[in-house]
């Protein structure tokens, strides 16, 4: 094999390698490219996800506000209950005291 034949054989091998690489790239690109309908569907899904996240955030804010309101109402109700129980306890003690005085005055 002389020098010219070697150069031609190398050029043919390099050209075939280039052609195979280009064909493989084209084939991969053909199977993996995203169509316009897929892109629009992805955009719609992204918008829907964003709206769902906003709705979730609003729901969380509402629940937290409602929880704070209910906690405040519960604290007020408990304070009123304690005050009523204290008043009832004092009234019972006063009634018991009055009963004992009445019993003493009836015995005398």
C-alpha positions in Angstrom: 0.0 0.0 0.0 1.5 3.3 -1.1 1.1 6.7 0.4 -1.9 7.8 -1.9 -3.9 4.6 -1.1 -3.3 5.1 2.6 -4.5 8.7 2.5 -7.6 7.7 0.5 -8.4 4.8 2.8 -8.0 7.1 5.9 -10.2 9.7 4.2 -12.9 7.1 3.5 -12.7 5.8 7.0 -13.0 9.3 8.5 -15.9 10.2 6.1 -17.7 7.0 7.1 -17.2 7.7 10.8 -18.4 11.3 10.2 -21.5 10.0 8.3 -22.3 7.5 11.1 -21.9 10.1 13.8 -24.1 12.6 11.9 -26.7 9.8 11.3 -26.7 8.8 15.0 -27.1 12.5 16.0 -30.0 12.9 13.6 -31.6 9.7 14.8 -31.3 10.6 18.5 -32.6 14.1 17.8 -35.5 12.7 15.9 -36.6 10.5 18.7 -36.0 12.9 21.6 -37.2 16.2 20.3 -40.2 17.8 22.0 -43.1 18.7 19.8 -45.0 22.0 20.1 -48.0 20.3 21.5 -45.9 18.8 24.2 -44.5 22.2 25.0 -47.9 23.8 25.2 -49.1 20.9 27.4 -46.1 21.5 29.7 -46.8 25.2 29.9 -50.5 24.5 30.8 -49.3 22.0 33.5 -46.9 24.6 34.8 -49.7 27.2 35.0 -52.1 24.8 36.6 -49.4 23.9 39.2 -48.8 27.5 39.9 -52.5 28.2 40.4 -52.8 25.1 42.7 -49.8 26.3 44.8 -51.5 29.8 45.1 -54.7 28.2 46.1 -52.9 26.0 48.7 -51.1 29.1 50.1 -54.4 30.9 50.4 -56.0 27.9 52.1 -53.1 27.7 54.5 -53.4 31.4 55.3 -57.1 31.0 55.9 -56.7 28.0 58.1 -54.0 29.8 60.2 -56.2 32.9 60.6 -59.2 30.8 61.5 -57.1 28.8 64.0 -55.8 32.1 65.6 -59.4 33.3 65.8 -60.7 30.1 67.4 -57.8 30.0 69.8 -58.6 33.5 70.9 -62.3 32.6 71.3 -61.3 29.5 73.3 -59.0 31.6 75.6 -61.8 34.1 76.2 -64.3 31.3 76.9 -61.9 29.7 79.3 -61.4 33.0 81.1 -65.2 33.5 81.3 -65.6 29.9 82.6 -62.9 30.5 85.3 -64.6 33.7 86.3 -68.0 32.0 86.5 -66.6 29.1 88.5 -64.9 31.5 90.9 -68.2 33.4 91.3 -70.1 30.1 91.8 -67.5 29.0 94.4 -67.9 32.3 96.3 -71.7 32.0 96.1 -71.6 28.5 97.4 -69.3 29.6 100.3 -71.6 32.5 101.0 -74.7 30.2 100.9 -73.0 27.8 103.3 -72.0 30.6 105.6 -75.6 31.9 105.6 -76.9 28.3 106.2 -74.7 27.9 109.2 -75.7 31.3 110.6 -79.4 30.4 110.0 -78.9 27.1 111.8 -77.2 28.8 114.7 -79.9 31.4 115.0 -82.6 28.7 114.8 -80.9 26.7 117.5 -80.6 29.6 119.9 
